[in-house]
């Protein structure tokens, strides 16, 4: 199963987002990380979108 999280904000904050996912959310979610790649899908064009309005989907493989 892949779980999708939606983040809105600057790409420079993605490290903080991942820290929160793996240190806080994942231990409390009731699932375990599966041996597969985490990946991102960028929804907006950063050359035409303000940083705080950029949207990123983060896919977390869970079991």
One Martini backbone bead per residue (centre of mass of N, CA, C, O) as a GRO file, in nm:
protein
   63
    1UNK     BB    1   0.099   0.035   0.021
    2UNK     BB    2   0.022   0.375  -0.056
    3UNK     BB    3   0.080   0.682   0.098
    4UNK     BB    4  -0.073   1.006   0.081
    5UNK     BB    5   0.082   1.323   0.099
    6UNK     BB    6   0.014   1.674   0.148
    7UNK     BB    7   0.221   1.945   0.054
    8UNK     BB    8   0.248   2.300   0.144
    9UNK     BB    9   0.534   2.459   0.007
   10UNK     BB   10   0.850   2.478   0.028
   11UNK     BB   11   1.109   2.278  -0.070
   12UNK     BB   12   1.304   2.352   0.174
   13UNK     BB   13   1.093   2.191   0.385
   14UNK     BB   14   1.107   1.878   0.327
   15UNK     BB   15   1.294   1.782   0.552
   16UNK     BB   16   1.094   1.845   0.781
   17UNK     BB   17   0.868   1.667   0.679
   18UNK     BB   18   1.025   1.399   0.693
   19UNK     BB   19   1.092   1.410   0.992
   20UNK     BB   20   0.795   1.401   1.081
   21UNK     BB   21   0.708   1.141   0.949
   22UNK     BB   22   0.940   0.945   1.080
   23UNK     BB   23   0.917   1.050   1.395
   24UNK     BB   24   0.584   1.070   1.423
   25UNK     BB   25   0.376   0.942   1.226
   26UNK     BB   26   0.472   0.648   1.174
   27UNK     BB   27   0.473   0.537   1.474
   28UNK     BB   28   0.139   0.616   1.496
   29UNK     BB   29  -0.018   0.470   1.237
   30UNK     BB   30   0.013   0.128   1.236
   31UNK     BB   31   0.251   0.108   1.039
   32UNK     BB   32   0.492  -0.002   0.803
   33UNK     BB   33   0.769   0.011   0.634
   34UNK     BB   34   0.839  -0.056   0.317
   35UNK     BB   35   1.049  -0.207   0.066
   36UNK     BB   36   1.043   0.102  -0.076
   37UNK     BB   37   0.996   0.383  -0.247
   38UNK     BB   38   1.002   0.707  -0.201
   39UNK     BB   39   0.784   0.965  -0.345
   40UNK     BB   40   0.739   1.246  -0.568
   41UNK     BB   41   0.485   1.497  -0.658
   42UNK     BB   42   0.464   1.772  -0.867
   43UNK     BB   43   0.204   2.004  -0.921
   44UNK     BB   44   0.368   2.256  -0.971
   45UNK     BB   45   0.516   2.540  -1.113
   46UNK     BB   46   0.790   2.709  -0.984
   47UNK     BB   47   0.792   2.946  -1.211
   48UNK     BB   48   0.451   3.010  -1.137
   49UNK     BB   49   0.484   2.966  -0.818
   50UNK     BB   50   0.454   3.024  -0.511
   51UNK     BB   51   0.611   2.879  -0.257
   52UNK     BB   52   0.352   2.859  -0.055
   53UNK     BB   53   0.185   2.704  -0.316
   54UNK     BB   54   0.330   2.456  -0.326
   55UNK     BB   55   0.278   2.114  -0.438
   56UNK     BB   56   0.326   1.793  -0.262
   57UNK     BB   57   0.346   1.457  -0.318
   58UNK     BB   58   0.372   1.190  -0.076
   59UNK     BB   59   0.499   0.858  -0.101
   60UNK     BB   60   0.427   0.584   0.123
   61UNK     BB   61   0.540   0.270   0.194
   62UNK     BB   62   0.316   0.025   0.324
   63UNK     BB   63   0.218  -0.261   0.574
   0.00000   0.00000   0.00000
